[in-house]
Amino acid sequence: MIKIKIFKFGIILNIYSFLKIFNFVKNLVKRMARIVLHERNHPYVIKLDNGQELHICACGLSANKPYCDGHHKKTQDEETGKIYLYDENGNRVKIVSFYP
């Protein structure tokens, strides 16, 4: 039987157990999500040398990222200091913290 020693943890595993754990962790990492907080309710404006302007999404809701498509208008009535989530359909949910 082939054994692998993981020195950092001082654990000896057979190759089958090692591969099971490796695949579990690999799949877990694929499914992990990040929540990114966007605090602006209007786009960044970049003025180009030729006089044109680029509007870059800063609210996180644009379907045409990195460019603004006007979805930030949904955020205009958000309360300052509150956190909201938006689903795929643009429906807003206020997040309530259980911590003071």
Residue pairs with C-beta under 8 A, 6 or more apart in sequence:
1 14
1 15
2 14
2 15
3 12
3 13
3 14
3 15
4 12
4 13
4 14
4 15
4 18
5 11
5 12
6 12
6 13
6 18
13 21
36 60
37 83
38 58
38 59
38 60
38 61
40 58
40 59
40 72
41 59
41 72
41 75
41 76
41 78
42 58
42 59
42 72
43 55
43 56
43 57
43 58
43 59
43 68
43 72
44 55
44 56
44 58
45 53
45 54
45 55
45 56
46 53
46 54
46 55
46 56
47 53
48 54
54 67
55 67
55 68
56 66
56 67
56 68
57 64
57 65
57 66
57 67
57 68
57 69
57 71
57 72
58 68
58 72
59 71
59 72
59 75
61 71
61 72
61 74
61 75
61 86
61 90
62 68
62 69
62 71
62 72
63 69
63 71
71 90
74 86
74 90
74 92
75 84
78 84
78 92
82 94
82 95
83 94
83 95
83 97
84 92
84 93
84 94
84 95
85 92
85 93
85 95
86 92
86 93
87 93
